[in-house]
Amino acid sequence: MNSFIYDNDDNFFFMKDGKVGLSANQPEWRKGLEYINKLYSEGLIDKEAFTQDNDAMAQVGNRQGDNIVGTVAAGHIGMYFSLAKGQDRHKEYVTVAPLKGPQGEAYAGYYKAYGNGQFAITNKANEAQAIAAIKLADYLYSEEHAIMNEYGPEGKYWRKGQPGEVDEHGRQAKYFLKPEYFSIGSTENDTWEQMGITRRTRDIRESWAVPKDPLSDNGYEHRLYLETAKNYEGKQPKETFPLSIFMESADAKEAAQLKTQIDDYIRSNMAQFITGAKKITDAEWNNYIKGFDGLKLKRYLEIYQKAYDTSFKK
């Protein structure tokens, strides 16, 4: 859809002049559906694409025998193609820059955040508990925890950078990732692999030693950096809605309920329009747009606009 209107495939929001809107009920969204429906009708989109989860797609990507996957939409190549030592199918793929649409749009989904989780201290904590919780939060947001969270204790899968090893910017590298990291099996006892609260800044991620070959066993992060810089950096809109935002508890509860229904409605109709189960006629499109009224879209956007204004308009 980013060749027609901005879509990060998370909240379907776009921003214009500080106002939040829904991409999925705009005329540009319809144009995008018409284009994708054309691809589908020509047999260029796998029918399984609408039902496969990540695990099912990974099984297809890593199947024995001939490689049958042409292109696939993923957060990164390693989601569907094994990076384990000796598994080289992932090396057959490169990323593709956003395609330019009929009006010149060529956006890339933009996720302006780092780390996972949120941390809060409630009014149930006494002073000693609050102090202890803050100390824990300080550590969870530290660089030391970010490294150990993802890569485990020092020595097994990573070490400190040595003289002569440089990072993405030609500086002395702070860390070096060992090839053994990519031999971790499905059961992991040393790392949390980015789960839980972490603060993985761009500077931390770009401070690791860069191998000469981005396709080497320990070159994947460097490969991601190169592909992102080449194809995606600078392709985001000037305004995007934040991935997480604070709102009052009552608003948060209401928004969560509305989001589930609205997102399901968007995805369900998207699949039906693309596969031809619903024809993209004026009548069907108008019925689709009208359906948002019953899902309280206006109220949904009001809640998020209020949160945005409270957080960013001082």
Buried (B, 14 or more C-beta within 10 A) or exposed (E): BBBBBBBBEEBBBBBEEEEBBBBBBBEBBBBBBBBBBEEBEEEEBBEEBBEBEEEEBBEBBBEEEEEEBEEBEBEBBBBBBBBBEEEEBBBEBEBEEBEEBEEEBEBBBBEEEBBBEEEEBEEEEEEEEBEEBEEEBEEBBEBEBBBBBBBBEEEEBBEEBEEEBEBBEEEEBBBBBBEEBBEBEEEEEEBBEEEEBBBBEEEBBBBBBBBEEBEBBBBBBBBBBBBBEEBBEEBBBEEBBBEEBEBEEEBBEBBEEBBEBBBEBBBEBBBBBBBEEBEBEEEBBEEBBEBBEEBBBEEBBBBBBBBBEBEEEE
